[in-house]
């Protein structure tokens, strides 16, 4: 009896591509996704191992920002101060303690007593730095590790898309769809493993596609250029802080105090939120203010004002006034790391990354089980 040869269908091609791409990149994807899962709540985890700086008494009148700046000046050059939306929280001053420091050291300051404390290093700083290097470069040299992670990310994107194609049943009926939405925990371990791969992959897929598409902006310059062209605006093109402004004050002009600049800011940006002020270091420099809106859908979105030292508004940059393409480009990083909606999106990203970490494992187990089945079939005697 002649054995009927099965046709090589498009679905079989997708299945084979999904299998071999997954097998070939499994270890790399596991390491990248595992490190990404750990990094999701990096700041929250590190804070658990650092003693909080507590404001002792918030019932009195706060000291002026100028007084606090002068107190910190003995530590170095004070470059900016972040004022929380809540009255009884500490101010955060950035101080360049040496010429080599680019971003400065953070000092927590009690606005009522003037006491301050240098930001403490967490015992987990080294661990999270290792996780970051693994996520971005697989702990290799940047020039080697970055493209490897980039290629693995492209493969991951193809795996996510092909996985969705395979998730759809051959017969598009509700009865055929139902098993794909749930995990049958009462079944044997092989079926449970299959459902963990199939069902969890389906639920996490949209987030994994978003992470892949945004993550590639850090891996390849050609992708960043193509993304900039598609969006019609430069991606990561405003890292230098945008246009530069210089003071136009004439000698003898009365200057506003920090508090007066803050009052002007509150009038222009009439909402509650964390405010950061860059402090002019020379006569040519001006005040640059960024402020978050606590009631806005995303806590990472900021509005920006530039004031001359006499209170003249030089520049007003509101996120809501930017074109949609510019808004999207500016949100690529928070979209990728999950901070776009604060804790809510970070929780979703954590579980999505955790699922992504499990997919190479469950997928490999499915492949091994299929190999065992094929091997056992070959050993069975043929009947004619």
C-alpha distance (Angstrom), angle and dihedral (degrees) to the residues before:
residue distance angle dihedral
X1 . . .
X2 3.79 . .
X3 3.80 115.1 .
X4 3.80 113.6 -125.7
X5 3.80 112.6 -119.8
X6 3.81 113.4 -132.8
X7 3.79 118.8 -130.1
X8 3.79 117.9 -111.9
X9 3.80 99.5 -119.7
X10 3.80 130.6 -167.8
X11 3.81 89.4 -109.0
X12 3.82 89.8 54.3
X13 3.82 89.2 50.8
X14 3.83 90.6 51.6
X15 3.80 89.7 47.8
X16 3.82 92.7 50.8
X17 3.82 92.2 45.7
X18 3.81 90.6 49.0
X19 3.79 91.2 48.8
X20 3.80 99.9 47.8
X21 3.79 96.1 39.0
X22 3.80 88.1 51.8
X23 3.80 94.0 47.2
X24 3.81 92.3 47.0
X25 3.80 95.9 49.7
X26 3.81 100.8 28.4
X27 3.81 99.7 109.8
X28 3.81 94.2 45.4
X29 3.82 92.6 46.9
X30 3.80 90.5 47.8
X31 3.83 91.6 54.3
X32 3.82 94.4 43.8
X33 3.82 93.4 47.5
X34 3.81 93.7 43.1
X35 3.81 92.2 52.4
X36 3.81 90.0 45.0
X37 3.81 90.2 53.6
X38 3.80 91.1 51.8
X39 3.82 92.8 47.1
X40 3.82 94.0 53.1
X41 3.82 93.1 84.4
X42 3.80 97.8 24.9
X43 3.80 97.2 132.1
X44 3.81 94.3 43.4
X45 3.81 92.7 49.8
X46 3.82 93.8 46.5
X47 3.80 90.9 50.0
X48 3.81 89.5 59.7
X49 3.80 89.3 64.6
X50 3.81 97.0 46.5
X51 3.80 125.6 77.7
X52 3.81 111.1 -116.4
X53 3.79 120.6 -118.4
X54 3.80 104.3 -127.5
X55 3.81 126.0 -158.2
X56 3.80 103.5 -127.6
X57 3.83 103.1 -151.9
X58 3.79 125.2 5.3
X59 3.79 96.5 175.7
X60 3.83 97.2 90.9
X61 3.78 133.5 64.2
X62 3.80 116.8 -73.3
X63 3.78 121.9 -119.4
X64 3.79 117.1 -108.3
X65 3.78 118.0 -92.4
X66 3.79 88.9 -120.6
X67 3.82 90.7 57.5
X68 3.80 91.3 48.8
X69 3.80 90.9 46.7
X70 3.80 91.3 51.9
X71 3.82 90.2 49.7
X72 3.80 90.9 54.0
X73 3.81 94.7 42.7
X74 3.80 90.0 86.9
X75 3.83 87.6 66.2
X76 3.81 93.6 53.9
X77 3.80 142.1 -78.4
X78 3.83 111.8 -22.1
X79 3.80 107.2 -140.1
X80 3.81 104.9 172.6
X81 3.78 145.6 -10.4
X82 3.80 130.1 -143.9
X83 3.80 116.2 -148.8
X84 3.82 115.8 -160.2
X85 3.79 122.2 -135.5
X86 3.83 89.0 -123.3
X87 3.82 116.9 76.5
X88 3.82 98.4 -142.9
X89 3.82 96.5 53.7
X90 3.80 125.5 98.0
X91 3.79 123.0 -99.6
X92 3.80 117.0 -120.0
X93 3.80 116.2 -137.1
X94 3.80 121.9 -171.0
X95 3.80 111.2 -143.5
X96 3.80 126.4 -174.8
X97 3.78 100.4 -142.5
X98 3.82 93.0 -178.3
X99 3.83 137.5 18.1
X100 3.82 89.1 -111.5
X101 3.81 93.2 61.4
X102 3.80 111.6 100.6
X103 3.80 102.1 -177.4
X104 3.78 100.9 22.2
X105 3.79 133.0 -131.2
X106 3.80 120.8 -73.8
X107 3.80 119.1 -123.3
X108 3.80 122.9 -170.2
X109 3.80 111.0 -141.1
X110 3.81 131.2 -166.4
X111 3.85 102.1 -134.5
X112 3.81 91.5 -155.3
X113 3.82 102.9 46.4
X114 3.80 100.1 23.0
X115 3.80 91.9 -128.9
X116 3.77 114.4 144.3
X117 3.77 141.6 -172.2
X118 3.78 132.2 -161.8
X119 3.78 113.3 -116.8
X120 3.77 107.3 -92.8
X121 3.76 121.2 -126.2
X122 3.78 114.9 -120.3
X123 3.78 119.5 -126.8
X124 3.81 85.7 -127.5
X125 3.82 96.6 57.8
X126 3.80 92.2 99.4
X127 3.79 92.5 47.5
X128 3.79 93.8 51.4
X129 3.81 91.6 45.3
X130 3.81 87.5 55.8
X131 3.82 90.0 49.0
X132 3.82 89.9 50.5
X133 3.80 92.3 50.9
X134 3.78 90.3 47.8
X135 3.79 91.9 49.7
X136 3.78 94.1 49.1
X137 3.82 104.9 29.3
X138 3.85 108.7 6.8
X139 3.84 87.6 -115.1
X140 3.81 88.7 -66.8
X141 3.77 132.2 118.0
X142 3.81 108.0 -64.4
X143 3.81 94.3 -119.7
X144 3.81 90.2 54.6
X145 3.79 103.3 33.4
X146 3.81 98.3 44.4
X147 3.84 97.1 62.1
X148 3.82 91.1 42.3
X149 3.80 90.2 55.4
X150 3.80 88.9 43.9
X151 3.81 93.3 54.2
X152 3.82 90.0 45.4
X153 3.81 88.7 52.0
X154 3.81 91.2 53.1
X155 3.81 88.7 50.2
X156 3.81 89.4 48.5
X157 3.80 89.4 53.3
X158 3.82 90.3 51.5
X159 3.81 90.1 47.2
X160 3.80 91.4 52.4
X161 3.81 92.9 49.7
X162 3.81 94.6 43.8
X163 3.81 89.4 45.2
X164 3.79 90.7 58.3
X165 3.82 90.2 49.3
X166 3.82 90.0 52.3
X167 3.80 91.8 44.8
X168 3.81 90.2 64.2
X169 3.83 109.8 87.6
X170 3.79 121.7 -123.0
X171 3.80 90.4 -116.8
X172 3.81 110.2 54.3
X173 3.79 96.6 -143.4
X174 3.82 127.7 124.5
X175 3.80 91.0 -118.2
X176 3.80 88.9 58.7
X177 3.81 93.3 45.9
X178 3.82 97.4 52.0
X179 3.84 98.3 76.8
X180 3.81 89.7 55.9
X181 3.81 92.3 62.8
X182 3.80 98.9 56.2
X183 3.78 144.0 43.1
X184 3.79 115.7 -123.1
X185 3.81 99.5 -141.4
X186 3.82 92.8 175.4
X187 3.80 91.4 62.8
X188 3.82 125.9 88.3
X189 3.78 120.1 -75.0
X190 3.80 94.0 -98.8
X191 3.81 91.7 57.0
X192 3.82 91.2 45.3
X193 3.82 90.3 51.2
X194 3.82 90.3 49.0
X195 3.82 91.5 49.7
X196 3.82 91.7 47.5
X197 3.81 89.0 55.3
X198 3.79 97.1 40.2
X199 3.81 102.8 37.9
X200 3.80 100.9 35.0
X201 3.79 89.8 45.0
X202 3.79 89.4 54.7
X203 3.81 93.9 51.0
X204 3.81 93.6 46.6
X205 3.80 96.2 40.3
X206 3.82 100.1 96.0
X207 3.81 91.6 50.9
X208 3.81 92.2 46.0
X209 3.81 90.5 52.1
X210 3.82 90.3 50.5
X211 3.82 91.7 48.6
X212 3.80 91.3 48.9
X213 3.79 96.1 47.1
X214 3.82 92.5 48.5
X215 3.82 95.7 39.0
X216 3.80 91.8 59.8
X217 3.83 89.8 67.6
X218 3.83 87.7 75.1
X219 3.80 95.3 44.8
X220 3.79 106.2 51.6
X221 3.78 132.1 31.8
X222 3.83 90.7 -155.7
X223 3.80 89.7 56.2
X224 3.81 91.0 48.9
X225 3.81 90.3 50.1
X226 3.81 91.8 47.5
X227 3.79 90.6 48.3
X228 3.80 90.8 49.6
X229 3.80 90.0 50.5
X230 3.82 92.3 48.3
X231 3.80 92.7 48.2
X232 3.77 93.9 42.0
X233 3.80 92.4 -129.0
X234 3.80 136.5 77.4
X235 3.80 114.4 -88.5
X236 3.82 110.7 -138.8
X237 3.80 85.9 1.5
X238 3.80 97.1 131.5
X239 3.79 100.1 58.0
X240 3.77 91.7 118.3
X241 3.81 90.6 63.5
X242 3.81 99.5 -102.4
X243 3.81 127.5 -94.9
X244 3.79 117.4 2.3
X245 3.80 121.3 -124.5
X246 3.79 129.9 -161.7
X247 3.76 129.2 -160.7
X248 3.80 116.7 -98.4
X249 3.81 94.4 -166.2
X250 3.76 119.0 137.5
X251 3.81 120.2 -138.3
X252 3.80 111.9 -82.7
X253 3.82 95.7 26.1
X254 3.81 113.5 141.2
X255 3.80 111.0 -111.6
X256 3.79 126.6 -146.6
X257 3.79 121.1 -118.2
X258 3.80 122.6 -120.8
X259 3.79 89.8 -102.2
X260 3.81 92.3 51.8
X261 3.80 90.7 50.0
X262 3.81 87.8 51.3
X263 3.81 90.9 51.1
X264 3.80 90.3 51.8
X265 3.79 89.0 49.0
X266 3.82 91.8 51.0
X267 3.80 89.1 52.9
X268 3.82 92.4 51.1
X269 3.82 95.2 39.4
X270 3.79 102.2 34.8
X271 3.78 99.8 -174.1
X272 3.79 138.7 91.3
X273 3.77 116.9 -98.0
X274 3.78 148.9 113.3
X275 3.81 112.6 -65.2
X276 3.80 127.6 -157.3
X277 3.82 121.6 -164.9
X278 3.79 124.5 -167.6
X279 3.79 108.5 -145.1
X280 3.83 118.5 -134.7
X281 3.81 110.6 -117.3
X282 3.83 97.4 -174.6
X283 3.81 137.4 29.6
X284 3.82 90.3 -101.1
X285 3.80 95.5 56.0
X286 3.81 128.3 90.7
X287 3.82 139.0 -158.6
X288 3.80 116.4 -86.1
X289 3.80 114.8 -166.0
X290 3.81 127.9 -168.2
X291 3.79 120.7 -176.6
X292 3.81 135.1 -175.5
X293 3.78 122.6 -145.2
X294 3.82 110.3 -133.9
X295 3.80 91.8 -158.7
X296 3.81 94.2 51.8
X297 3.80 120.8 106.9
X298 3.79 91.6 -113.6
X299 3.82 124.1 42.0
X300 3.81 92.4 -156.7
X301 3.80 95.4 63.3
X302 3.81 114.5 100.7
X303 3.78 137.4 -173.6
X304 3.79 119.7 -143.5
X305 3.80 134.4 -145.8
X306 3.80 130.1 -179.1
X307 3.82 117.4 -155.8
X308 3.75 129.6 -173.6
X309 3.79 112.8 -133.5
X310 3.81 92.2 -100.7
X311 3.82 91.9 57.2
X312 3.82 97.8 -96.7
X313 3.80 111.1 147.8
X314 3.81 107.0 -127.3
X315 3.80 100.8 172.6
X316 3.81 138.5 8.1
X317 3.81 118.7 -166.2
X318 3.82 113.5 179.8
X319 3.79 119.4 -177.4
X320 3.81 91.9 -142.2
X321 3.82 90.9 57.6
X322 3.81 94.2 54.3
X323 3.82 119.1 100.2
X324 3.81 114.6 -99.6
X325 3.81 92.9 -109.9
X326 3.82 91.2 54.9
X327 3.81 90.8 47.6
X328 3.81 91.5 52.5
X329 3.81 92.5 47.1
X330 3.81 91.6 51.2
X331 3.82 91.6 50.7
X332 3.82 98.4 51.8
X333 3.80 94.2 101.4
X334 3.85 96.9 47.8
X335 3.82 88.9 44.1
X336 3.81 90.5 53.1
X337 3.81 98.1 46.0
X338 3.80 95.4 38.3
X339 3.81 101.1 -115.3
X340 3.82 92.9 116.3
X341 3.84 92.7 101.9
X342 3.78 98.2 23.2
X343 3.81 119.8 -125.5
X344 3.81 92.4 -10.1
X345 3.82 94.5 62.1
X346 3.81 92.5 38.2
X347 3.80 90.8 58.7
X348 3.81 90.3 50.4
X349 3.81 91.3 47.6
X350 3.80 91.6 48.4
X351 3.80 92.6 57.3
X352 3.81 92.2 40.8
X353 3.83 90.4 53.1
X354 3.80 90.4 45.2
X355 3.80 89.7 53.8
X356 3.81 90.1 46.5
X357 3.81 89.0 53.4
X358 3.80 90.5 53.5
X359 3.82 96.3 47.8
X360 3.86 97.1 77.7
X361 3.82 88.5 50.3
X362 3.81 98.0 47.2
X363 3.80 90.7 40.3
X364 3.81 92.5 53.0
X365 3.82 90.7 49.0
X366 3.83 90.0 52.2
X367 3.82 89.6 51.1
X368 3.83 92.7 49.1
X369 3.81 91.4 49.2
X370 3.81 90.8 51.5
X371 3.82 90.5 50.1
X372 3.80 89.8 53.3
X373 3.80 91.1 50.3
X374 3.82 92.1 50.1
X375 3.81 90.8 47.5
X376 3.80 92.4 51.5
X377 3.80 91.0 48.8
X378 3.80 91.1 53.7
X379 3.80 90.3 54.4
X380 3.81 92.7 53.7
X381 3.85 113.1 100.1
X382 3.81 115.8 -106.6
X383 3.81 117.8 -122.3
X384 3.81 122.2 -151.5
